[in-house]
Amino acid sequence: MGRAGKLAVGAIIGGMALTLALMAALDPPATRASAPPPISGADAHSVPFGTLRRCRSVTAADSECEAAWEAKRRHFFGQEKDER
């Protein structure tokens, strides 16, 4: 490829980059999802914090810890109210 071919390829790539930049600048921003409602004290999960703190360092299988972490996971992902 000679000098003219390299210039043509460079012009094409530059034109594409310019087109993409203009399209990104002129598109309206995407609408954002609304924030989830704040969690009140009544909505707080029933797992005591001390249990979760103790279960962080447990290396053997413990049914109480598994249940506590499962409740924490359901609360975090907002699945508690769906099951009731």
Kinemage of the C-alpha trace (Angstrom):
@kinemage 1
@onewidth
@group {chain A} dominant
@subgroup {mainchain}
@vectorlist {calphas} color= white
{ca met a 1} P 0.000 0.000 0.000
{ca gly a 2} L 1.429 3.319 -1.030
{ca arg a 3} L 1.281 6.681 0.599
{ca ala a 4} L -2.085 7.534 -0.986
{ca gly a 5} L -3.619 4.297 0.330
{ca lys a 6} L -2.401 4.977 3.874
{ca leu a 7} L -3.834 8.489 3.729
{ca ala a 8} L -7.179 7.115 2.514
{ca val a 9} L -7.341 4.551 5.328
{ca gly a 10} L -6.400 7.234 7.866
{ca ala a 11} L -9.100 9.558 6.518
{ca ile a 12} L -11.719 6.815 6.704
{ca ile a 13} L -10.799 5.915 10.285
{ca gly a 14} L -10.737 9.591 11.270
{ca gly a 15} L -14.138 10.146 9.667
{ca met a 16} L -15.608 7.205 11.527
{ca ala a 17} L -14.181 8.449 14.817
{ca leu a 18} L -15.563 11.939 14.183
{ca thr a 19} L -18.989 10.527 13.281
{ca leu a 20} L -19.120 8.423 16.451
{ca ala a 21} L -18.040 11.376 18.589
{ca leu a 22} L -20.735 13.605 17.080
{ca met a 23} L -23.401 10.935 17.536
{ca ala a 24} L -22.435 10.477 21.188
{ca ala a 25} L -22.440 14.225 21.801
{ca leu a 26} L -25.790 14.873 20.141
{ca asp a 27} L -27.777 11.933 21.561
{ca pro a 28} L -29.903 12.837 24.580
{ca pro a 29} L -28.727 11.215 27.804
{ca ala a 30} L -30.425 7.949 28.717
{ca thr a 31} L -33.080 8.108 31.389
{ca arg a 32} L -31.935 6.741 34.699
{ca ala a 33} L -33.887 4.465 36.970
{ca ser a 34} L -35.271 6.042 40.099
{ca ala a 35} L -33.521 5.346 43.371
{ca pro a 36} L -34.998 2.611 45.557
{ca pro a 37} L -37.001 3.795 48.549
{ca pro a 38} L -34.970 4.277 51.725
{ca ile a 39} L -35.035 1.432 54.238
{ca ser a 40} L -36.714 2.351 57.483
{ca gly a 41} L -36.124 0.687 60.829
{ca ala a 42} L -39.343 -1.306 60.363
{ca asp a 43} L -37.986 -2.802 57.145
{ca ala a 44} L -34.669 -3.848 58.682
{ca his a 45} L -33.924 -7.546 58.605
{ca ser a 46} L -34.358 -9.664 61.703
{ca val a 47} L -30.895 -11.265 61.643
{ca pro a 48} L -28.833 -9.925 64.551
{ca phe a 49} L -25.615 -8.231 63.496
{ca gly a 50} L -23.642 -10.249 66.041
{ca thr a 51} L -24.629 -13.484 64.320
{ca leu a 52} L -23.378 -12.272 60.946
{ca arg a 53} L -20.202 -10.962 62.544
{ca arg a 54} L -19.535 -14.340 64.179
{ca cys a 55} L -20.327 -16.188 60.947
{ca arg a 56} L -17.730 -14.229 58.948
{ca ser a 57} L -14.920 -16.287 60.439
{ca val a 58} L -16.655 -19.686 60.651
{ca thr a 59} L -14.922 -22.237 58.434
{ca ala a 60} L -17.083 -25.304 59.127
{ca ala a 61} L -20.672 -25.745 57.947
{ca asp a 62} L -23.045 -24.103 60.407
{ca ser a 63} L -26.796 -24.169 59.767
{ca glu a 64} L -27.400 -20.993 61.819
{ca cys a 65} L -24.812 -19.105 59.759
{ca glu a 66} L -26.174 -20.413 56.480
{ca ala a 67} L -29.682 -19.310 57.463
{ca ala a 68} L -28.435 -15.896 58.590
{ca trp a 69} L -26.535 -15.289 55.344
{ca glu a 70} L -29.494 -16.488 53.272
{ca ala a 71} L -31.775 -14.040 55.116
{ca lys a 72} L -29.225 -11.263 54.570
{ca arg a 73} L -28.995 -12.124 50.859
{ca arg a 74} L -32.792 -12.118 50.446
{ca his a 75} L -32.989 -8.772 52.250
{ca phe a 76} L -30.212 -7.277 50.114
{ca phe a 77} L -31.853 -8.318 46.844
{ca gly a 78} L -35.313 -7.231 48.044
{ca gln a 79} L -36.875 -10.673 47.905
{ca glu a 80} L -38.266 -10.708 51.450
{ca lys a 81} L -41.566 -9.029 50.621
{ca asp a 82} L -42.163 -11.288 47.586
{ca glu a 83} L -42.281 -14.405 49.776
{ca arg a 84} L -44.832 -13.078 52.272
